[in-house]
Structure formats: C-alpha cells, structure tokens
C-alpha cells in the first residue's frame, strides 16, 4: 500500500481595507502641538482652517509657519457584510472586536457550518486596527482535513478613501505529497535501526541495519596519572579494561588536544602530549570500533587532575620575622596563583616564575606553628605540603649597636641603629619606637637604620625595632636612650648695659635646630647666633634700666627654653645669672669722619674699646690703635664706599667681649651721599636719544630706588646701574615746537641722581648741553620694494656719526639694517613691510636721535599692483590669477574679489599674490583688499574662446586619446580620471594622449585643468573594467591553498573572491591589478566526490579524482568569472606537489574531473543525528553519542554532470 500523510487543515481569512492613510489629520495635529511645545510656542486660535498653522513663540525673534501639503483623508468607518454558508450577516462594524466576531459567526451557523465554527479549536484574532485598516484572522488549530470555502465578505456601507474589503486563504489543509520519512520504511524490529539519508532521501536497508548499545563492549577507565618533565612534554598513563593493543585503533584527547599514544594493551594506555595548565581537564579515550570509554567508578566522563608538585624549599628555615626570599622547587608550578605559609600569603615574585621554580617572600610566623605547612593554590584547586619549611627564632635579626644613648628634649637628632643580618629585611614593614612614640626612619642600610629622634620629656626610654610585626631583641647592647636637659655654665658673667655681649652657654640636651631653642635675659630675647648639642651662643639685649645712672651692677636671670611638639617651652634643668655692669660698658667720646677717594675713614676715641669693631648698617671694620698727640688713644678703620648704599647710618661700636659701646660723641650718625664725578657724552641732540653714562661714587640702590633727573622738558630712562656708574637714555618730553622755533637754540641741563631718597652732589661737570649743531636732521623718507625686502632711503643733514653707525628703527621694534650712510643720506633694508603707517626713528647712542625737519616721522605704505595676469579665463573657473607688485601682504588679511565672488588665495608674499578664480562669464571687476582697505585693480574676462573643451576619447592599450579644442600644443594641462592624474600628457594638434591610472572597476569622470586658464568643459566618462586575465597556483589539496589572480579593476579591501561559492580569504597584498587569497577547504558536501571514478577506468589504476570549481571576482556590482578554475586534488601525493606558479598541466594531473552539485548527507539513529566522519560511494562512517557506526549503502546510481543520489 502506498504510504501517505494527512496534515492538519488550517483555513485563515483576512478582512482588510486598502486606502490612503486617513489618520494624517490627527497625527499632524499632534505633531504641531509637540513642535509648538518643544520651542515654547503658543498655537494661534483659528489658524488651521486654510491649511496653514501660525505659531507665536516666547522669543520675538522667531516666527514659525507650518503648511499642510495635502488634505488629510478621512478615517476608515462603516460596516461590511459576511456570508456564512447560506446565512448573510449584515451591519458588521469595521471596529468589531475578535471576541464579538467569533460569537457573531457561531450564532449564525447552520447545520452545514456548525461543525466548523462551534468547536473549541476555532479562534479569531484581530491582527491590526488602525485609522486605515482592520485585519481579523480565523484559525482552526487542531481540526484536520480540507475545510470547504464557506465564508465570504463584501462591502456594505464603508466610509473612507476608496474603502474595500477582501479575504484570502493563508494556509489551506489537505493531503500533502512529500518525501517519505525514514521511519515510514522501517520494519518492525526490537533493536535500534540506523537510517541513512542522502539529499533528504532515506536509504533502503536490504540487510541488517540494527545497532545496540552494550555495557560489555564499553571500555572503562579506572585511573589516570599525569607527570611532566623539566621541558614542555607530559606523560599520561590510563588504566582500565577493554582497551586495545593496536595503537591505531585508539585516540586520546585532553582538553581538545591530542595525546600521542606510545604504548597500549588491554588494560593500560601510555601517551605523551604538551604540558597542561593546572586544573581539571576532561579526557576522552576512543577505542575503535567500540566507542568512547567511560569512568569505571561514576559511569560518566573521565577527568584528569593536573596538580603542582613541591619537592623542596630553599632555604628550608627562616626567622620568625619572615621577609626572606625563598625558592620553591618542583613541577607544574607555572599555574600557581597563590602560595600560603600556614594561612598567610607568601607574595610571589613574578620575574622568577617558571614551571619548576617560583620565588616568594616568606611572611612572618604570626600565630602559626614553627613547622608550617605550605599550600599551592591554582584557581579553585589547592594542594598542601608538609615538612618542607620551618620558622627558627635563632635566625631572627638583633639590635647590636646604638650611635648615641642620650638626646635633648626637642629631639631631632639622628640615631643610627645597628642590626645584624638586616640586609635580608630591607624593604620589609619596619617600625622604630622610642618609648611610646614612633620615630621617623630616614634611611635603611645593610647594617641597620638611621632614624630621627622624637621630642620627649626628661627620662630613660626603650628603643624598639619592629620588623613585620615582630619586635627584635638586642645582642650585647642595652637599647636605652636618655633624654636630658642641663646647663653647666655661662661665659662671660658680666657685660655692657647696652647689650651685645656674646654669651657662651654650656650644658647637655640642647638642639641644633634654632626654631626649637630660645634664650631670654631678663625676659628679653638673647639673639642666638650658633647652636650645638652642648653649647649655645647668643647676644645679650640692652639692660632695661640703662638710663638709671645710680645703678652700677644689675644681675638678671638667663633662661633656656626647649620647644617640641609634645612639650612647649620646657625650661632647662636650672637657670643662671648674668650681670649688667656700667663699668664694663665701653664708652665712645669722639668720632671723626673723612672720605678719601672711594673709602670712608673713621677715627674713634673712648674707654674700653680695645678689640672693638665699628659698624655702619651691615658693614663693619676692625678698629686699630693709633696714638695721637699728648698720648691720646685713637682707634681707626676704613670702609669701602662700594659696600655702603646712600643713606643715614647710626655709628655703632661693639667690643667683642663686653658688647655695645655708649656713644657720647657729637657725631652719632653718618650720611652717605651719591657723588657725581662726570657725565658722558656732555652734549647731544635736542631730540634726545643719547645713552648718558653718569660716573661717581655710591650710586647703587639694592632696593632699586634710584632715578636720574634732567632740567626742562627732558627725562632720562634708567638702563643699568652699579656702585660707580649709571646709564640712562635721554628722552624728550612732549612734541617739540616746530623746527623754526628751536633752530639755533641750545639747552644746558643739570643732571641729578637720587638714590634711596638722597640727592647727589656734583664733584665735576654735571651739565648736559643740547644744541642744534649736534642734532642730526631728516628732510625726507622714501621706500621701494626690492624682491622680498623693503629699501628705505633717508635724506637730511649731519647723518654721519664719527664713531658709530646710525640705527634705524621701525615702530620702535624692527631694525632696518643700514647698508650705506654719509653726511646727507642713509639707506637701510628690512623684511617686506606691511601696508599701513609706520613710525621711523634714526639715532646714535652717542649723538642722540635725529629730528624730522621738513617731513613726518610717520611712513605710509600702500599696496602697489604693477601687473596681473592672465586676464582671460575659462568659464568653469579654476584658473591661476597672479598679481605682481609691492606691499601686497597685509598684517592680518589679504583677499581678492572677482565680481562678488572670492578668488581662493593660494600664496601671498610682499611682491606677489596667486589665487584660483571662481567660475564666471563675461567681464568681472577685480578688487584687492588688504587689512580692510580695498583697491580697484581692473577687470578679467570669462569667455568660451578661453575655455578648453574635451570632446571625445578612445582607449587604445595603455593610452587614453582625447579629442579637444581651445588648447595649443605648448599649453600646460593636467588630466584627471576621477581623483587620479593621467600620467605622461602630450599634445599633438587637437589630440591629447596620456596613460590613465589603474582604478577599481567603476565609472569615473574625465576632467582637465589648463594652467593658467582653468577647468576644461567635459562630459566624458571613463569606465574601468573588471577583468581577470590569469589565475595562478590554481590547484591544491582538499584543504585549499594560496591562489594568485591577475587582471584589472580590482579594488583593494573591497574585492570579493569566491571558489565554488565559498569566500577566498584575502592575504592583504591587493592592488588594482593583482591579488592573492587563501582558497577555502572544500565543502564537506562536495568532498565525497573524491570517491567517484569514471565507469571506464580501471579500478587498479592510480587515477585520482579532481574537483573543478569556478573562481568568481566581485567588485561592488561588477562580477567577473576567471579564465581558469580552481582544482581540488583528491590524491594526497598530488596535492603536495603544488609549489610556486605551476598549473595542473605542468604536474601531469590525471583522473576523473567532477563539477557536481551535492547538497548534503545525513545519518539518523532513532531520529538522532550521527556525525559523518567518512563516506564513499558504498560506505560511510559516523560517530554517534558514544560509538562509531559503519553503514553500507546497497545501491548507488551515477549520473555524470548531475546530482549523485542513492
């Protein structure tokens, strides 16, 4: 009986109205409102009636008008009619719901339609309801058979734009004729059957196609061992039952990597492979023909655990402190993420990591036992090892020395702590504690630490060194330090009532930091001059009651205070007494002053002034004894005036032991006054400009409080100064009166220097004479352009200076380099000067600045255009317009207008401008604008006579020949194909020839640029063809290989090459004429053809099958098939012969050439897929869930050139 299949009958009806959307009005209204809302606008009332919408906005500067382009269509409405069998249902609303429509149909059935509509599997769904359509779908989900056409729809009273109603059958039921499934051919059998499908056609089983899973035939694995050597190889040993002694029937894979078998028997398999990372990896063992082995204990998958092995730790012992660098030796250590000593991590040093050794820094012992276990952690896997490492307290470092055992209360001193074996612990967590205070560590050395002592109160304190949380002990040294403060003595005991006595205070516990030590004498500060840990030097203040002449001896208390962060102003152990004595106060009775050349001489007479110094401000000199008349005792010294600034200085005499002297002499202060000895030059120009040098004594002010004053309407701007000279520039005041007024008039200006508010005295000639005879005069200034430079010519009188050349400045900055000068003329040259007004000055540092007599000092520069060319251009624009002239480059901007359009500036210099003209027609005005000032230059014209034209072209070989007009043989013209230049342009009569560029396939415009007329008129299009001229290295094995293509029109990065429809992977060396790609592996659906042979071939003859595939190249929409095919060689030996650029004919390839179209093969075992691993004409092999299966195909028909099917 012929088998058949009956499918479910499904009938779907659809009701729909087709029209222009009718909801545009409401949608547009919403859009208007949203738009108005988004810009903060208010809709004007009644503004939509005429199709316009006017919107007023909050911003009065914005006005918006929205216009509707077409009238909105009305929405769909009304009713339609449904005919159900012989029943007519009228007035069905287009808005009826799916539930209402189902009830309406069910209530209007008769005996012929009720079996179809009054069933539970009949459902109605409403797929769409919009303003322009409604769609309902009727579906029977389970009812079988072909349903009769019992329902129709028609329009009744529909509204809208051309409304219509229709229905259609989406999917109809009935009997389907199709391929017969494999299990339809199966016969009754108690065992699982193997089904083979070729091109969706099941194979007929003429013999036994049964397959049965057997526990007895299943190999079992009971144990897996892994070991790695010092290199990159590992050995895996598998033990169990059901293995094979034939290595070729076994296959072992670990983590998708093959393990190569070196030995096997029924119970053991040994294989080698590359080293595996730490962790758990799945292992598969395939024993042909039985299938994959299972885990003997679980009956599931087999897993291999790769763990690190630790053999030794060097050194095996360390101190309790840790911090020691140790080496862990073993195997499989490259994947270790963490090392634990007990429960504490040992930081791994990454620079020493390998598979057999890692290094880490041992943590401190903490609460761990002495014999600590070591754990290696890799991911979620950990392995513990014992008896490899032990903490030993005898190896702990110890404090062996202290550089000092006492300190002042302020601290701050350096303490050097010697520690044994400290080199191994540098960089560890180290702390030093003095008493209860942490000391700051300054430096770590191999021998110990240097720390800064903290401030503490008087007492003994323990010194503790803590490394990694462990306090180390001391060895043969007492780790104590004594904080002490004590004063022993003070010298001298007595001194001057006016202070200044240098006290030397001896004791213990002082600080060398001046900010921490203060000394007071009778509650007044004793100025500390020097400090040591055991000595303080300070200068006493004056006595508070010096005016009391009755008092001869005043004892006062001297207090030493030590400051620190913990204790403020801690007094020394005891206070001491100092005596102010009037008898020990030196007395100065006479002071005489004399200034000779550059020195100030002092002569002083008094009592107790032996061994004294005289002090003026910051300068002092040693007083030396000189006997006067009648045995009077005089002391003398001298001070260089270069050390004294102008000012008023009190006279101070200090006896080194006793202190300040009491000065009763009439002269108690000395005034140092600036002294001018000469000025240079003494005469110059009435317009100023001279560099005036003032020589003298005491002319410098360190506070820069110095100035030079001149009489009249002149000033002198300070340039530099030192103690003996001042240099300044003489400047005239406001503009001088006309030359006729000051001609033959001279001025005598007194020069005065004021330093620190003290005016100078003149010791020589201090008058500067300005007169007309010393004044250079300028009568005319002219300019001209010389190439890229501007030449300036100055005419006048007295322009030649005897000792120096003139200096010409432009705008007080740029220097015009003088090339020639004489009595009446100066010529200078400078970089191109911009248009505009420029201030000119001529001066000499000695004679001064020149005065402008009959001309202005302002030089006006205007642009000058000498010529412009060409004057006739192409109407297409692009011509090169050149201006030649002077002063054409502005300070800020230079532009050119042709008519109202800008000429694109290409280059602008002082003497030339080049720009690209825009398109135009007829005569156009030419205007030059420089720095905002415009100048009319002339006219240029556009004409067809000046416009080159490309008329036609032909391509001959590698040459492009263009027929053209309005071009001469001597003209310069550039030809472009697309954006690329056409090379080697030559012109003969009216023909132009050039070599077109190699372009990707496509269409490109051909244009020409005439220099200098502009663009040529052209409507020409160059088509670059896609052509494949050769296919090299076009054969290989089933895995493909490199193939080379040559031709034209290739597009680098945009070219697609396919071989038998599969993409060929580009190798990145593409050009427009060649490319290389990697031919893909032959598809599995075609590989089976390798088993085919020609019917006339001898079965014993070694003639391999060749599969020929088309090579197709695509660039965009262009497609081209290669002149040669790509050949897949089924014979492995022949496939290995491919080398270099050889073809199949050169390699004597012989065999059956097949170009088939095969879809796919499929094997099913109880409707489960079995992956095909090998197939021929009569046999194929596949792998199921656990075992490989071999099925024999009983019959094959070969039809050459067509599909091959069973």
Buried (B, 14 or more C-beta within 10 A) or exposed (E): EEEEEEBBBBBBBBBBBEBEBBBBBEEBBEEBEEBBEEEEBEBEEEBBEEEEBBBBBEEEEEEEEBEBEEEBBBBBBBBBBBBBBEBEBEEBEBEBEBEBBBEBBBEBBEEEBEEBBEBEEBEBEBEEBEBBBBBBBBBBEEBEEEBEEBBEBEBBEBEBBEBEBEBEEEEEBEEEEEEBBBEEBBEEEEEBBBBBBBBEBBBEBEEEBEBEEEEEEBBBBEEBEBEBEEEEEBBBBBBBEBBBEEBEBBBBBBBEEEBEBEEBEEEEBBBEBEBBEBBBBEBBBBBBEBBBBBBBEEEEEBEBEBBBBBEEBEBEBBBBBBBBEBBBBBBBBBBBEBBBBBEBBBEBEEEEBEBBBBBBBBBBBBEBEEEBBBBBBBEEBBBEBEEBBBBBEEBBBBBBBBEEBBBBBBBBBEBBBBBBBBEBBEEBBBBBBBBEBBBEBEEBEEBBBBBBBBBBEBEEBEBBBBBBBBEBEBEEBEBEBBBBBBBEEBEBBBBBBBBBBBBEBBBBBBBBBEEBBBBBBBEBEBBBEEBEBBEBBBBBBBBBEBEEEEBEEBEBEBBBBBBBEEBEEBEBBEEBEBBBBBEBBBBBBBBEEEBEEEBBBBBBBBBBBBBBBBBBBEBBBEBEEEEEEEEEBBBBBBBEBBBBBBBEBEBBBBBEBBBBBBBEBEEEEBEBBBBBBBBBBBBBBBBBBBBBBBBBBBBBBEEEBBBBBBEEEBBBEBEEBEBBBBBBBBBBEEEBEEBEEBEEEBBEBEBBBBBBEBEBBBEEEBBBBBBBEBBBBBEEBEBEBEEEBBBBBBBBBBBBBEEEEBBBBBEEEEEBEBEEBEEBBBBBBBEBBBBBEBEBBBBBBBBBBBBBBEBEBEBEBEBBBEEBEBBBBBBBBBBBBBBBBBBBBBEEEBBBBBBEBBBBBEEBEBBBBBBBBBBBEEEBEBBBBBBEEEBEBEEBBBBEEBBBBBEEBEEEEEBBBBBBEBBEEEBEBBBBBBEEBBEEBEBEEBBBBBBBBBBBBBEBEBBBBBEBBBBBBBEBEBEBEBBBEBBBBBBBBBEBBBBBBBBBBBBEEEBBBBBBEBEBBBEEEBEBBBBBBBBBEBBEBBBBBBBBBBEEEEEEEEBBBBBBBBBBBBBBEBEBEBEBBBBBBBBEEBBEBBEEEBBBEEBEBBBBBBBBEBEEBBBBBEEEEBEBEBBEBEEBBBBBEEBBBEBEBEEBEEEEEEEBBB
